[in-house]
């Protein structure tokens, strides 16, 4: 089903509307105006792969930061032993 983004030219409100060919064109939910500009719609892709990649990247960064911290701690302790 086609979902479109619109901007009302009367009041400036931006909204989404489901548009079917059999029905009347949409109107602004704020002012009920019918002079609308169809906006460029965007979409989002969501899958296991798109969620997994940032998670793995975050884990790698956390592991590297932990390793760097531990190495710095060992160097500090080595320098400051009595």
C-alpha positions as CSV (number, residue, x, y, z in Angstrom):
1,X,0.0,0.0,0.0
2,X,1.5,3.4,-1.0
3,X,2.3,5.6,2.0
4,X,3.4,9.1,1.0
5,X,4.8,12.1,2.8
6,X,3.1,15.4,2.3
7,X,3.6,19.0,3.2
8,X,0.5,21.3,3.5
9,X,1.1,24.5,1.5
10,X,-1.6,26.3,3.6
11,X,-0.2,25.6,7.2
12,X,3.2,24.0,6.6
13,X,2.3,20.8,8.4
14,X,4.2,17.6,7.3
15,X,2.4,14.3,7.5
16,X,2.1,10.8,6.1
17,X,-0.9,9.5,4.2
18,X,-2.0,6.2,2.8
19,X,-3.2,6.9,-0.7
20,X,-5.4,4.5,-2.6
21,X,-6.4,5.3,-6.2
22,X,-10.1,4.8,-5.5
23,X,-10.2,7.3,-2.7
24,X,-10.1,11.1,-2.7
25,X,-6.7,12.7,-2.4
26,X,-5.5,13.3,1.1
27,X,-6.1,16.5,3.1
28,X,-4.1,18.0,5.9
29,X,-5.0,16.6,9.3
30,X,-4.3,20.0,10.9
31,X,-6.1,22.5,8.7
32,X,-8.0,20.2,6.3
33,X,-6.3,22.0,3.4
34,X,-6.0,20.1,0.1
35,X,-3.1,22.1,-1.5
36,X,-0.3,19.6,-0.7
37,X,3.2,19.1,-1.9
38,X,4.3,15.4,-2.1
39,X,7.6,15.0,-0.3
40,X,10.4,12.6,-1.1
41,X,9.7,9.6,1.0
42,X,12.4,7.7,2.8
43,X,12.5,4.1,4.0
44,X,14.4,2.1,6.5
45,X,15.8,-1.3,6.0
46,X,15.9,-3.5,9.1
47,X,17.2,-7.0,9.2
48,X,19.3,-9.2,11.4
49,X,22.4,-8.3,9.4
50,X,21.8,-4.5,9.7
51,X,21.4,-4.8,13.5
52,X,24.2,-7.3,13.9
53,X,27.0,-5.2,12.2
54,X,26.8,-2.2,14.5
55,X,26.6,-4.5,17.5
56,X,29.8,-6.3,16.5
57,X,31.5,-3.0,15.8
58,X,30.6,-1.8,19.3
59,X,31.9,-5.0,20.8
60,X,35.2,-4.7,18.9
61,X,35.6,-1.1,20.1
62,X,34.8,-2.0,23.7
63,X,37.3,-4.9,23.6
64,X,40.0,-2.7,22.2
65,X,39.4,0.0,24.7
66,X,39.5,-2.6,27.5
67,X,42.8,-4.0,26.2
68,X,44.3,-0.5,25.9
69,X,43.2,0.3,29.4
70,X,44.7,-2.9,30.8
71,X,48.0,-2.4,29.0
72,X,48.2,1.2,30.3
73,X,47.4,0.0,33.8
74,X,50.2,-2.6,33.7
75,X,52.7,0.0,32.4
76,X,51.7,2.3,35.2
77,X,52.0,-0.4,37.9
78,X,55.4,-1.4,36.5
79,X,56.7,2.2,36.7
80,X,55.4,2.9,40.2
81,X,56.4,-0.3,42.0
82,X,58.5,0.3,45.1
